[in-house]
Amino acid sequence: MKNTANSCMLVATIIATVVFSAAFSIPGGIADKIGAPNFVKETAFLIFAISDGVALFSSSTSMLMFLYILTSQYAENDFLKSLPLKLMVGLASLFISMTSMISGGSRNFSAESYISAKKTYDPIESHGLNVNAPTETLPPQSRMCLYILT
């Protein structure tokens, strides 16, 4: 039980470290003028923030549970109820922290990919062409580009 608690506490500490650093390196960065995250209105960012918070809380809980196991006196009565209960709570919270960390990391990646894909190069906008303008007034190359895009 002591070896299990020691190994699981190491994993919980690594998860807490990674999740804590992810909370401060916000995906998309921070807007210079207002100091708020750039993607604060995106749903994927909200899911990332919630899963990051859940992972931090549950990994801290599992670290405390495994610390209780490591510092217990190992009396006979502790092995009946107290230590197995703490071990189960620690393992359950470690599992929750791992799943929410993986969920938050995948949401972080998908949010950055989705939002950067929305802001990719658009040849019509970059040349100042009006899509709603009559196509007869456009040069032939632009009409062909509009035809391909629609």
CYANA upper distance limits for C-alpha pairs under 8 A (distance plus 0.5 A):
  1 MET  CA      5 ALA  CA      6.61
  2 LYS  CA      6 ASN  CA      6.58
  2 LYS  CA     69 ILE  CA      7.75
  2 LYS  CA     70 LEU  CA      6.69
  3 ASN  CA      7 SER  CA      6.65
  4 THR  CA      8 CYS  CA      6.55
  5 ALA  CA      9 MET  CA      6.38
  5 ALA  CA     66 PHE  CA      5.66
  5 ALA  CA     67 LEU  CA      8.23
  5 ALA  CA     69 ILE  CA      7.25
  5 ALA  CA     70 LEU  CA      7.26
  5 ALA  CA     87 LEU  CA      8.05
  6 ASN  CA     10 LEU  CA      6.87
  6 ASN  CA     66 PHE  CA      7.66
  6 ASN  CA     70 LEU  CA      7.83
  7 SER  CA     11 VAL  CA      7.01
  8 CYS  CA     12 ALA  CA      6.61
  8 CYS  CA     66 PHE  CA      7.82
  8 CYS  CA     91 LEU  CA      8.25
  8 CYS  CA     94 LEU  CA      8.30
  9 MET  CA     13 THR  CA      6.55
  9 MET  CA     62 SER  CA      7.73
  9 MET  CA     63 MET  CA      5.85
  9 MET  CA     66 PHE  CA      6.31
  9 MET  CA     67 LEU  CA      7.92
 10 LEU  CA     14 ILE  CA      6.82
 11 VAL  CA     15 ILE  CA      6.72
 12 ALA  CA     16 ALA  CA      6.59
 12 ALA  CA     59 SER  CA      5.72
 12 ALA  CA     60 SER  CA      7.80
 12 ALA  CA     62 SER  CA      7.00
 12 ALA  CA     63 MET  CA      6.34
 12 ALA  CA     94 LEU  CA      6.84
 13 THR  CA     17 THR  CA      6.66
 13 THR  CA     59 SER  CA      7.69
 13 THR  CA     60 SER  CA      8.31
 13 THR  CA     63 MET  CA      7.22
 14 ILE  CA     18 VAL  CA      6.74
 15 ILE  CA     19 VAL  CA      6.54
 15 ILE  CA     55 ALA  CA      8.36
 15 ILE  CA     56 LEU  CA      8.29
 15 ILE  CA     59 SER  CA      7.13
 15 ILE  CA     97 SER  CA      7.96
 15 ILE  CA     98 MET  CA      7.77
 15 ILE  CA    101 MET  CA      8.13
 16 ALA  CA     20 PHE  CA      6.38
 16 ALA  CA     55 ALA  CA      7.93
 16 ALA  CA     56 LEU  CA      6.03
 16 ALA  CA     59 SER  CA      6.18
 16 ALA  CA     60 SER  CA      7.23
 17 THR  CA     21 SER  CA      6.75
 18 VAL  CA     22 ALA  CA      6.67
 19 VAL  CA     23 ALA  CA      6.75
 19 VAL  CA     52 ASP  CA      6.64
 19 VAL  CA     55 ALA  CA      7.31
 19 VAL  CA     56 LEU  CA      6.51
 19 VAL  CA    101 MET  CA      7.39
 20 PHE  CA     24 PHE  CA      7.44
 20 PHE  CA     56 LEU  CA      7.24
 21 SER  CA     25 SER  CA      6.87
 22 ALA  CA     26 ILE  CA      7.05
 22 ALA  CA     52 ASP  CA      8.14
 23 ALA  CA     49 ALA  CA      8.06
 23 ALA  CA     52 ASP  CA      7.32
 25 SER  CA     29 GLY  CA      7.74
 26 ILE  CA     30 ILE  CA      7.85
 26 ILE  CA     37 PRO  CA      7.59
 27 PRO  CA     39 PHE  CA      8.19
 27 PRO  CA     45 PHE  CA      8.22
 27 PRO  CA    108 ASN  CA      6.87
 27 PRO  CA    112 GLU  CA      7.30
 28 GLY  CA     37 PRO  CA      7.61
 28 GLY  CA     38 ASN  CA      6.35
 28 GLY  CA     39 PHE  CA      6.79
 28 GLY  CA    112 GLU  CA      7.22
 29 GLY  CA     37 PRO  CA      6.47
 29 GLY  CA     38 ASN  CA      6.57
 30 ILE  CA     35 GLY  CA      6.31
 30 ILE  CA     36 ALA  CA      6.04
 30 ILE  CA     37 PRO  CA      4.76
 30 ILE  CA     38 ASN  CA      5.93
 31 ALA  CA     35 GLY  CA      5.69
 31 ALA  CA     36 ALA  CA      6.17
 31 ALA  CA     37 PRO  CA      6.42
 31 ALA  CA     38 ASN  CA      6.03
 36 ALA  CA     40 VAL  CA      7.79
 39 PHE  CA     45 PHE  CA      6.69
 40 VAL  CA     45 PHE  CA      6.77
 40 VAL  CA     46 LEU  CA      7.62
 41 LYS  CA     45 PHE  CA      8.03
 41 LYS  CA     46 LEU  CA      8.32
 42 GLU  CA     46 LEU  CA      7.19
 43 THR  CA     47 ILE  CA      6.84
 44 ALA  CA     48 PHE  CA      6.65
 44 ALA  CA    107 ARG  CA      6.54
 44 ALA  CA    108 ASN  CA      7.80
 44 ALA  CA    110 SER  CA      8.26
 44 ALA  CA    111 ALA  CA      5.93
 45 PHE  CA     49 ALA  CA      6.65
 45 PHE  CA    107 ARG  CA      8.01
 45 PHE  CA    108 ASN  CA      7.58
 45 PHE  CA    111 ALA  CA      7.22
 46 LEU  CA     50 ILE  CA      6.71
 47 ILE  CA     51 SER  CA      6.55
 47 ILE  CA    104 GLY  CA      7.55
 47 ILE  CA    107 ARG  CA      7.55
 48 PHE  CA     52 ASP  CA      6.44
 48 PHE  CA    103 SER  CA      8.20
 48 PHE  CA    104 GLY  CA      5.13
 48 PHE  CA    105 GLY  CA      7.83
 48 PHE  CA    107 ARG  CA      6.24
 48 PHE  CA    108 ASN  CA      6.53
 49 ALA  CA     53 GLY  CA      6.71
 49 ALA  CA    104 GLY  CA      7.98
 50 ILE  CA     54 VAL  CA      6.70
 51 SER  CA     55 ALA  CA      6.54
 51 SER  CA    100 SER  CA      5.62
 51 SER  CA    101 MET  CA      7.11
 51 SER  CA    103 SER  CA      7.28
 51 SER  CA    104 GLY  CA      5.70
 52 ASP  CA     56 LEU  CA      6.70
 52 ASP  CA    100 SER  CA      7.32
 52 ASP  CA    101 MET  CA      6.76
 52 ASP  CA    104 GLY  CA      6.36
 53 GLY  CA     57 PHE  CA      6.66
 54 VAL  CA     58 SER  CA      6.50
 54 VAL  CA     97 SER  CA      7.31
 54 VAL  CA    100 SER  CA      7.13
 55 ALA  CA     59 SER  CA      6.41
 55 ALA  CA     96 ILE  CA      7.45
 55 ALA  CA     97 SER  CA      4.61
 55 ALA  CA     98 MET  CA      7.46
 55 ALA  CA     99 THR  CA      8.42
 55 ALA  CA    100 SER  CA      5.84
 55 ALA  CA    101 MET  CA      6.03
 56 LEU  CA     60 SER  CA      6.64
 56 LEU  CA     97 SER  CA      7.47
 57 PHE  CA     61 THR  CA      6.72
 57 PHE  CA     97 SER  CA      8.29
 58 SER  CA     62 SER  CA      6.65
 58 SER  CA     93 SER  CA      5.55
 58 SER  CA     94 LEU  CA      7.04
 58 SER  CA     96 ILE  CA      7.02
 58 SER  CA     97 SER  CA      5.72
 59 SER  CA     63 MET  CA      6.62
 59 SER  CA     93 SER  CA      6.95
 59 SER  CA     94 LEU  CA      6.24
 59 SER  CA     97 SER  CA      5.85
 60 SER  CA     64 LEU  CA      6.80
 61 THR  CA     65 MET  CA      6.76
 61 THR  CA     90 GLY  CA      7.54
 61 THR  CA     93 SER  CA      7.10
 62 SER  CA     66 PHE  CA      6.66
 62 SER  CA     89 VAL  CA      7.71
 62 SER  CA     90 GLY  CA      4.77
 62 SER  CA     91 LEU  CA      7.38
 62 SER  CA     92 ALA  CA      8.45
 62 SER  CA     93 SER  CA      5.90
 62 SER  CA     94 LEU  CA      6.07
 63 MET  CA     67 LEU  CA      6.54
 63 MET  CA     90 GLY  CA      7.79
 64 LEU  CA     68 TYR  CA      6.65
 64 LEU  CA     90 GLY  CA      8.42
 65 MET  CA     69 ILE  CA      6.92
 65 MET  CA     86 LYS  CA      6.20
 65 MET  CA     87 LEU  CA      7.48
 65 MET  CA     89 VAL  CA      7.59
 65 MET  CA     90 GLY  CA      5.68
 66 PHE  CA     70 LEU  CA      6.68
 66 PHE  CA     86 LYS  CA      7.91
 66 PHE  CA     87 LEU  CA      7.49
 66 PHE  CA     90 GLY  CA      6.73
 67 LEU  CA     71 THR  CA      6.62
 68 TYR  CA     72 SER  CA      6.46
 68 TYR  CA     86 LYS  CA      8.15
 69 ILE  CA     83 LEU  CA      6.85
 69 ILE  CA     86 LYS  CA      7.49
 69 ILE  CA     87 LEU  CA      7.88
 74 TYR  CA     78 ASP  CA      6.58
 74 TYR  CA     79 PHE  CA      7.57
 75 ALA  CA     79 PHE  CA      7.48
 76 GLU  CA     80 LEU  CA      7.69
 77 ASN  CA     81 LYS  CA      7.70
 77 ASN  CA     82 SER  CA      8.30
 78 ASP  CA     82 SER  CA      5.47
 78 ASP  CA     83 LEU  CA      6.10
 79 PHE  CA     83 LEU  CA      5.95
 79 PHE  CA     84 PRO  CA      7.15
 80 LEU  CA     84 PRO  CA      7.69
 81 LYS  CA     85 LEU  CA      6.60
 82 SER  CA     86 LYS  CA      6.73
 83 LEU  CA     87 LEU  CA      6.53
 84 PRO  CA     88 MET  CA      6.64
 85 LEU  CA     89 VAL  CA      6.69
 86 LYS  CA     90 GLY  CA      6.44
 87 LEU  CA     91 LEU  CA      6.56
 88 MET  CA     92 ALA  CA      6.49
 89 VAL  CA     93 SER  CA      6.56
 90 GLY  CA     94 LEU  CA      6.52
 91 LEU  CA     95 PHE  CA      6.64
 92 ALA  CA     96 ILE  CA      6.76
 93 SER  CA     97 SER  CA      6.57
 94 LEU  CA     98 MET  CA      6.67
 95 PHE  CA     99 THR  CA      6.73
 96 ILE  CA    100 SER  CA      6.57
 97 SER  CA    101 MET  CA      6.41
 98 MET  CA    102 ILE  CA      6.69
 99 THR  CA    103 SER  CA      6.54
100 SER  CA    104 GLY  CA      6.37
101 MET  CA    105 GLY  CA      6.52
102 ILE  CA    106 SER  CA      6.62
103 SER  CA    107 ARG  CA      6.60
104 GLY  CA    108 ASN  CA      6.48
105 GLY  CA    109 PHE  CA      6.77
106 SER  CA    110 SER  CA      6.53
107 ARG  CA    111 ALA  CA      6.22
108 ASN  CA    112 GLU  CA      6.72
109 PHE  CA    113 SER  CA      6.62
110 SER  CA    114 TYR  CA      6.37
111 ALA  CA    115 ILE  CA      6.44
112 GLU  CA    116 SER  CA      6.36
113 SER  CA    117 ALA  CA      6.49
114 TYR  CA    118 LYS  CA      6.83
115 ILE  CA    119 LYS  CA      7.04
116 SER  CA    120 THR  CA      6.89
121 TYR  CA    126 SER  CA      8.03
122 ASP  CA    126 SER  CA      6.61
123 PRO  CA    127 HIS  CA      6.74
124 ILE  CA    128 GLY  CA      6.86
124 ILE  CA    129 LEU  CA      5.81
124 ILE  CA    130 ASN  CA      7.96
124 ILE  CA    131 VAL  CA      7.98
125 GLU  CA    129 LEU  CA      6.62
125 GLU  CA    130 ASN  CA      8.32
131 VAL  CA    146 LEU  CA      8.11
133 ALA  CA    137 THR  CA      8.28
134 PRO  CA    138 LEU  CA      8.02
135 THR  CA    143 ARG  CA      6.60
138 LEU  CA    142 SER  CA      6.61
138 LEU  CA    143 ARG  CA      6.71
139 PRO  CA    143 ARG  CA      6.92
140 PRO  CA    144 MET  CA      6.73
141 GLN  CA    145 CYS  CA      6.74
142 SER  CA    146 LEU  CA      6.61
143 ARG  CA    147 TYR  CA      6.59
144 MET  CA    148 ILE  CA      6.73
145 CYS  CA    149 LEU  CA      6.71
146 LEU  CA    150 THR  CA      6.63
